[in-house]
Amino acid sequence: MFVAAVHVFVKPGAMDEFMELIKADQDGSLAEPGCVRFDVVRSIEDPSEFLIWEVYLDEDAAAFHKTTPHYHAFKEQMPALASKDRYADRYEGVSIPSDKA
């Protein structure tokens, strides 16, 4: 398994637009054959900070994700909504329950 933990920071006044954008990305991602999970969580301490927990069968599936229209829409629209640059941490899955694996 390949896991990306993407940290996203949304500027004030952009929350509704971000929520629509991330929902479209989440829905599209979950429809990909190699996507196992795509969870979006929000910080309790800082409600403008989100973590996107993306789990793919392998790095090829994660690379495929970056070719999709929903990913490109997110990548193109997110800078206008962000209070600072997003970043990602990469992990190797050790034990992740899934019905796709």
C-alpha positions as a Markdown table, in Angstrom:
| # | Residue | x | y | z |
|---|---|---|---|---|
| 1 | Met | 0.0 | 0.0 | 0.0 |
| 2 | Phe | 1.0 | 3.6 | -0.7 |
| 3 | Val | -0.3 | 6.3 | 1.6 |
| 4 | Ala | -0.1 | 10.1 | 1.2 |
| 5 | Ala | -1.1 | 12.4 | 4.0 |
| 6 | Val | -1.8 | 15.8 | 2.4 |
| 7 | His | -1.9 | 18.9 | 4.6 |
| 8 | Val | -4.1 | 21.6 | 3.2 |
| 9 | Phe | -4.7 | 25.1 | 4.6 |
| 10 | Val | -7.8 | 27.1 | 3.6 |
| 11 | Lys | -8.0 | 30.8 | 3.7 |
| 12 | Pro | -10.8 | 32.7 | 5.4 |
| 13 | Gly | -13.9 | 33.1 | 3.2 |
| 14 | Ala | -12.9 | 30.2 | 0.9 |
| 15 | Met | -14.3 | 27.3 | 3.0 |
| 16 | Asp | -17.5 | 26.7 | 1.1 |
| 17 | Glu | -15.7 | 26.6 | -2.2 |
| 18 | Phe | -13.0 | 24.3 | -0.8 |
| 19 | Met | -15.6 | 21.9 | 0.6 |
| 20 | Glu | -17.2 | 21.6 | -2.8 |
| 21 | Leu | -13.8 | 21.1 | -4.5 |
| 22 | Ile | -12.6 | 18.5 | -2.0 |
| 23 | Lys | -15.9 | 16.6 | -2.2 |
| 24 | Ala | -15.6 | 16.3 | -6.0 |
| 25 | Asp | -12.0 | 15.2 | -5.6 |
| 26 | Gln | -12.9 | 12.6 | -2.9 |
| 27 | Asp | -15.8 | 11.2 | -5.0 |
| 28 | Gly | -13.7 | 10.9 | -8.1 |
| 29 | Ser | -10.8 | 9.4 | -6.2 |
| 30 | Leu | -12.9 | 6.7 | -4.5 |
| 31 | Ala | -14.1 | 5.7 | -8.0 |
| 32 | Glu | -10.5 | 5.0 | -9.1 |
| 33 | Pro | -9.7 | 1.2 | -9.2 |
| 34 | Gly | -6.5 | 1.7 | -7.2 |
| 35 | Cys | -7.8 | 4.0 | -4.5 |
| 36 | Val | -8.5 | 2.2 | -1.2 |
| 37 | Arg | -9.3 | 5.2 | 1.0 |
| 38 | Phe | -9.7 | 9.0 | 0.6 |
| 39 | Asp | -10.5 | 10.5 | 4.0 |
| 40 | Val | -10.8 | 14.2 | 4.7 |
| 41 | Val | -10.4 | 15.4 | 8.3 |
| 42 | Arg | -10.3 | 18.9 | 9.8 |
| 43 | Ser | -8.1 | 20.1 | 12.7 |
| 44 | Ile | -10.0 | 20.8 | 15.9 |
| 45 | Glu | -7.3 | 23.3 | 17.0 |
| 46 | Asp | -7.2 | 25.1 | 13.6 |
| 47 | Pro | -10.4 | 24.7 | 11.5 |
| 48 | Ser | -8.7 | 26.1 | 8.4 |
| 49 | Glu | -6.3 | 23.1 | 8.4 |
| 50 | Phe | -7.3 | 19.8 | 6.7 |
| 51 | Leu | -5.6 | 16.4 | 6.3 |
| 52 | Ile | -6.4 | 14.3 | 3.3 |
| 53 | Trp | -5.5 | 10.7 | 4.0 |
| 54 | Glu | -5.1 | 8.9 | 0.6 |
| 55 | Val | -4.5 | 5.2 | 0.4 |
| 56 | Tyr | -3.7 | 3.5 | -2.9 |
| 57 | Leu | -2.9 | -0.1 | -3.7 |
| 58 | Asp | 0.6 | 1.0 | -4.9 |
| 59 | Glu | 2.6 | 3.9 | -6.2 |
| 60 | Asp | 1.4 | 3.3 | -9.7 |
| 61 | Ala | -2.2 | 3.8 | -8.5 |
| 62 | Ala | -1.2 | 7.0 | -6.8 |
| 63 | Ala | 0.5 | 8.2 | -10.0 |
| 64 | Phe | -2.7 | 7.4 | -12.0 |
| 65 | His | -4.6 | 9.5 | -9.6 |
| 66 | Lys | -2.5 | 12.5 | -10.6 |
| 67 | Thr | -3.7 | 12.1 | -14.2 |
| 68 | Thr | -7.4 | 12.3 | -13.5 |
| 69 | Pro | -9.7 | 15.3 | -14.2 |
| 70 | His | -10.8 | 15.6 | -10.5 |
| 71 | Tyr | -7.1 | 15.8 | -9.3 |
| 72 | His | -6.3 | 18.4 | -12.0 |
| 73 | Ala | -9.3 | 20.5 | -11.0 |
| 74 | Phe | -8.1 | 20.3 | -7.3 |
| 75 | Lys | -4.6 | 21.2 | -8.2 |
| 76 | Glu | -5.6 | 24.1 | -10.4 |
| 77 | Gln | -8.2 | 25.6 | -8.1 |
| 78 | Met | -6.6 | 25.1 | -4.7 |
| 79 | Pro | -4.0 | 27.8 | -4.8 |
| 80 | Ala | -6.7 | 30.5 | -4.9 |
| 81 | Leu | -8.3 | 28.9 | -1.8 |
| 82 | Ala | -5.2 | 28.3 | 0.2 |
| 83 | Ser | -3.7 | 30.3 | 3.0 |
| 84 | Lys | -0.4 | 28.6 | 2.5 |
| 85 | Asp | 1.1 | 25.8 | 0.3 |
| 86 | Arg | -0.1 | 22.3 | 0.8 |
| 87 | Tyr | 2.4 | 19.5 | 1.4 |
| 88 | Ala | 2.3 | 15.8 | 1.6 |
| 89 | Asp | 4.0 | 13.1 | 3.7 |
| 90 | Arg | 4.4 | 9.7 | 2.1 |
| 91 | Tyr | 4.0 | 6.4 | 3.9 |
| 92 | Glu | 4.1 | 2.7 | 3.2 |
| 93 | Gly | 1.0 | 0.9 | 4.4 |
| 94 | Val | 1.6 | -1.8 | 6.9 |
| 95 | Ser | -1.9 | -2.9 | 7.8 |
| 96 | Ile | -4.9 | -1.1 | 6.3 |
| 97 | Pro | -8.2 | -2.9 | 6.2 |
| 98 | Ser | -9.9 | -2.7 | 2.8 |
| 99 | Asp | -12.4 | -4.4 | 0.6 |
| 100 | Lys | -10.3 | -3.5 | -2.5 |
| 101 | Ala | -7.1 | -5.0 | -1.4 |
